[in-house]
Amino acid sequence: MSPRAERIHAALPQTQCTRCGYPDCEGYASAIDAGEAAINQCPPGGAEGIVRLAAITQLPVAPLNPVNGVEAPRAVAVIDEAWCIGCTLCIDACPTDAILGSNKVMHTVIERYCTGCELCVPVCPVDCISLENVTGDFTGWQAWSQPLADEALARYTQRKVRLARSELEHHQQLEAKALEKLADLPAHTHGAQGAEADRKRAVIEAALARARAKRGA
């Protein structure tokens, strides 16, 4: 990011809710810096957030764009444990790893780490996640704080690192399996001969190439 984009990013609430139309707060900050997005697309930041962005960008203050949502009290997700089936879809959707659980095991939300992004709600197949107002009448930055934003960004960054590491390990495993098959092709192609053997070798080599490309080798 450019220095100005970094300043814009630092002024955002870091809920990573995507309501701005971008995949995360960093993406929105870069889009504003590039002149591709307006400064009034962040509902969690609300009116005060727009003023902050206007001060950085020297753009005029504008009302929050209703297309992106409305300024509202901060909510946290609550899982109805009686209905949770342990599908893990909400865990995958949570940008700050605020949901604990595993496959076919009941999940629960760690309230402190929940940013109220709402991304877990639409992915739940049994509709067992609700949102609970935790700030009363306070909205926008009055319902949030810089320390909470800093913590949310740190957890989001840690999550991205974890997912990148897991993906790398996955492709390393695929590469190792492909190399193992190539090292003993007859055993892994069940004695195929001629054109069939060539076809199976090509399939394995293609899989090897994909795995290496994914891990940047």
Secondary structure, 3 states (H helix, E strand, C coil): CCHHHHHHHHCCCCCCCCCCCCCCHHHHHHHHHCCCCCCCCCCCCHHHHHHHHHHHHCCCCCCCCHHHCCCCECEEEEECCCCCCCCCHHHHHCCCCCEECCCCCCCEECHHHCCCCCCCCCCCCCCCEEEEECCCCCEHHHHCCHHHHHHHHHHHHHHHHHHHHHHHHHHHHHHHHHHHHHHCHHHHCCCCCHHHHHHHHHHHHHHHHHHHHHCCC
